[in-house]
Amino acid sequence: MNRIRLFLLLLCGLLLFAPPLVAQALDTAQPLSPRQGDDGWSASTAASAGLSTARLQAMETVIRSGEFKKIGSILIARHGKLVYENYFDGSDATALRNTRSATKSVTDMLVGIAIDKGLLSGVDAPILPFFPDKQPVQNPDPRKAKITVEDFLTMSSLLECDDWNDFSRGNEERMYVIEDWIQFTLDLPIKGFPSWVKKPKDAPYGRSFSYCTAGATTLGGVLERATKTPVPEFAMKNLFARLGIQKVDWNFSPLGLAQTGGGLGLQSRDLLKLGQLYLNGGVWKNFRIVSESWVKTSTQPHTRIDEQNEYGYFWWLKSFKFGEKSYAAFYMSGNGGNKVAVFPALDMVAVLTSTNYNTRGMHEQTDKLLTDYILASLAQ
C-alpha cells in the first residue's frame, strides 16, 4: 500500500511541476499518422517531418470548437510524404471537394500541357481565331483581336470583366444566366480606365489586374478547340490519370462546355497531389507531366493585385507570416477560403478545404490556420 501511495505522489508531482515533459510525452505518443492508401501517397508522421503534433492537435481543438467555420479537411505533405490528414465535416477521404476557383489553377496545368504537346502555339496565341463562329456581335472593337491566352491567364485582358464588382458587365453571375458563356465573354465591352485606376502601361509588369472568371471559362473553349478533345477527356488522359486521380466532377455550361473557371470536384488527397506536382517542378513519381519551364513561368508574378498579393498564371503569390518569419508561397485559391498552398523553401504543401462560401473573412480564417497552426508547428 505504501508503494502505491508513493507512486501516486510521484505522479502528481510530475503533473504539477513538469508540464513541459508531459507535453513532450504527448507529442511523441500521438503521431497523427495519416491513412496509408493505394493512391500513390507515401504516408509518414507529422513529427518525423518536423511538425509539432501538439500544435496540430491544438488546431483540431479550435476547429472542432467552432472557432473556425465550415472547415472540411486539412492535409499536409512534407518532403514528398503525406504527414497530416484530417476531416472535420463528418466526411472522409473519399468526399469530393468543390474548391470553386481553385479550378483555375488546374486550367493553367492543362494549358501548359497543351503547349508542351504543340497543340497550342503558346501564351501569345490570340483568342478570337479559335472562335470563327462566335465573333463579337455586341461591342465590336479592333482591340479584341489582340487579346491573348496570356491575358486571360493573368486576369489582365482589356475586357470589362470584374467579379469583385457587382456592377461589372462581365461579373460571372451575369454569365451564368446566359446560354453561351463564350459568346458572353467575347461580347463584353472594352473597359475604361478612370483617373484613379492605373492603366496597364503604368501598372507593375505592364498589366492591370481584374478578376475575371469569364476569361478562365473561355480558355476551356480554347483548349477544346486547340486539342480537338473535350476538356474532361483531355484532363483525364494527360493530367489526372497520370497522378492516379480517378474521381472528378466537372460543372458544365448550358451548351456542354466544361467549366474551367470553377467548381471542379476533387478529393482532398488529389488536391494535395496537384500542389506536390508543382512543388516537384511538374514531376510526379519520377514521371514528367508538365514542363518545368511552364511551372516556373506559371508561379512567377505577371501582375500585381495589391501590396500583399501578386498573380501568376491562375496562381496566387504571397508570403505568409508567422512572428518574425515570412514564408513565400504560390497557391490555388477558391471561394469559401479553399487553398492548396505550396511552400518551396519548406518543401511543403498544405490543403485546406472549406464550404464557408461568400462570407466575410472566409480567406482570412484559412490564412490564420496556415500561419498560426501549420507554419507555427514548424517553429515548436
Secondary structure in CASP SS format (residue, H / E / C, confidence):
PFRMAT SS
TARGET T0000
AUTHOR 0000-0000-0000
METHOD secondary structure of the structure
MODEL  1
M C 1.00
N H 1.00
R H 1.00
I H 1.00
R H 1.00
L H 1.00
F H 1.00
L H 1.00
L H 1.00
L H 1.00
L H 1.00
C H 1.00
G H 1.00
L H 1.00
L H 1.00
L H 1.00
F H 1.00
A C 1.00
P H 1.00
P H 1.00
L H 1.00
V H 1.00
A H 1.00
Q H 1.00
A H 1.00
L H 1.00
D H 1.00
T H 1.00
A H 1.00
Q C 1.00
P C 1.00
L C 1.00
S C 1.00
P C 1.00
R C 1.00
Q C 1.00
G C 1.00
D C 1.00
D C 1.00
G C 1.00
W C 1.00
S C 1.00
A E 1.00
S C 1.00
T C 1.00
A C 1.00
A H 1.00
S H 1.00
A H 1.00
G C 1.00
L C 1.00
S C 1.00
T H 1.00
A H 1.00
R H 1.00
L H 1.00
Q H 1.00
A H 1.00
M H 1.00
E H 1.00
T H 1.00
V H 1.00
I H 1.00
R H 1.00
S C 1.00
G C 1.00
E C 1.00
F C 1.00
K C 1.00
K C 1.00
I E 1.00
G E 1.00
S E 1.00
I E 1.00
L E 1.00
I E 1.00
A E 1.00
R E 1.00
H C 1.00
G C 1.00
K E 1.00
L E 1.00
V E 1.00
Y E 1.00
E E 1.00
N E 1.00
Y E 1.00
F C 1.00
D C 1.00
G C 1.00
S C 1.00
D C 1.00
A C 1.00
T C 1.00
A C 1.00
L E 1.00
R E 1.00
N E 1.00
T C 1.00
R H 1.00
S H 1.00
A H 1.00
T H 1.00
K H 1.00
S H 1.00
V H 1.00
T H 1.00
D H 1.00
M H 1.00
L H 1.00
V H 1.00
G H 1.00
I H 1.00
A H 1.00
I H 1.00
D H 1.00
K C 1.00
G C 1.00
L C 1.00
L C 1.00
S C 1.00
G C 1.00
V C 1.00
D C 1.00
A C 1.00
P E 1.00
I C 1.00
L H 1.00
P H 1.00
F H 1.00
F C 1.00
P C 1.00
D C 1.00
K C 1.00
Q C 1.00
P C 1.00
V C 1.00
Q C 1.00
N C 1.00
P C 1.00
D C 1.00
P H 1.00
R H 1.00
K H 1.00
A H 1.00
K H 1.00
I C 1.00
T E 1.00
V H 1.00
E H 1.00
D H 1.00
F H 1.00
L H 1.00
T C 1.00
M C 1.00
S C 1.00
S C 1.00
L C 1.00
L E 1.00
E C 1.00
C C 1.00
D C 1.00
D C 1.00
W C 1.00
N C 1.00
D C 1.00
F C 1.00
S C 1.00
R C 1.00
G C 1.00
N C 1.00
E H 1.00
E H 1.00
R H 1.00
M H 1.00
Y H 1.00
V C 1.00
I C 1.00
E C 1.00
D C 1.00
W H 1.00
I H 1.00
Q H 1.00
F H 1.00
T H 1.00
L H 1.00
D C 1.00
L C 1.00
P C 1.00
I E 1.00
K C 1.00
G C 1.00
F C 1.00
P C 1.00
S C 1.00
W C 1.00
V C 1.00
K C 1.00
K C 1.00
P H 1.00
K H 1.00
D H 1.00
A C 1.00
P H 1.00
Y H 1.00
G H 1.00
R C 1.00
S C 1.00
F C 1.00
S C 1.00
Y C 1.00
C C 1.00
T H 1.00
A H 1.00
G H 1.00
A H 1.00
T H 1.00
T H 1.00
L H 1.00
G H 1.00
G H 1.00
V H 1.00
L H 1.00
E H 1.00
R H 1.00
A H 1.00
T H 1.00
K C 1.00
T C 1.00
P C 1.00
V H 1.00
P H 1.00
E H 1.00
F H 1.00
A H 1.00
M H 1.00
K H 1.00
N H 1.00
L H 1.00
F H 1.00
A H 1.00
R H 1.00
L H 1.00
G C 1.00
I C 1.00
Q C 1.00
K C 1.00
V C 1.00
D E 1.00
W C 1.00
N C 1.00
F E 1.00
S C 1.00
P C 1.00
L C 1.00
G C 1.00
L C 1.00
A E 1.00
Q C 1.00
T C 1.00
G C 1.00
G C 1.00
G C 1.00
L C 1.00
G E 1.00
L E 1.00
Q E 1.00
S H 1.00
R H 1.00
D H 1.00
L H 1.00
L H 1.00
K H 1.00
L H 1.00
G H 1.00
Q H 1.00
L H 1.00
Y H 1.00
L H 1.00
N C 1.00
G C 1.00
G C 1.00
V E 1.00
W E 1.00
K C 1.00
N C 1.00
F E 1.00
R E 1.00
I C 1.00
V C 1.00
S C 1.00
E H 1.00
S H 1.00
W H 1.00
V H 1.00
K H 1.00
T H 1.00
S H 1.00
T C 1.00
Q C 1.00
P C 1.00
H C 1.00
T E 1.00
R E 1.00
I C 1.00
D C 1.00
E C 1.00
Q C 1.00
N C 1.00
E E 1.00
Y E 1.00
G C 1.00
Y C 1.00
F C 1.00
W C 1.00
W E 1.00
L E 1.00
K E 1.00
S E 1.00
F E 1.00
K E 1.00
F E 1.00
G C 1.00
E C 1.00
K E 1.00
S E 1.00
Y E 1.00
A E 1.00
A E 1.00
F E 1.00
Y E 1.00
M E 1.00
S E 1.00
G E 1.00
N C 1.00
G C 1.00
G C 1.00
N E 1.00
K E 1.00
V E 1.00
A E 1.00
V E 1.00
F E 1.00
P H 1.00
A H 1.00
L H 1.00
D C 1.00
M E 1.00
V E 1.00
A E 1.00
V E 1.00
L E 1.00
T E 1.00
S E 1.00
T C 1.00
N C 1.00
Y C 1.00
N C 1.00
T C 1.00
R C 1.00
G C 1.00
M H 1.00
H H 1.00
E H 1.00
Q H 1.00
T H 1.00
D H 1.00
K H 1.00
L H 1.00
L H 1.00
T H 1.00
D H 1.00
Y H 1.00
I H 1.00
L H 1.00
A H 1.00
S H 1.00
L H 1.00
A C 1.00
Q C 1.00
END
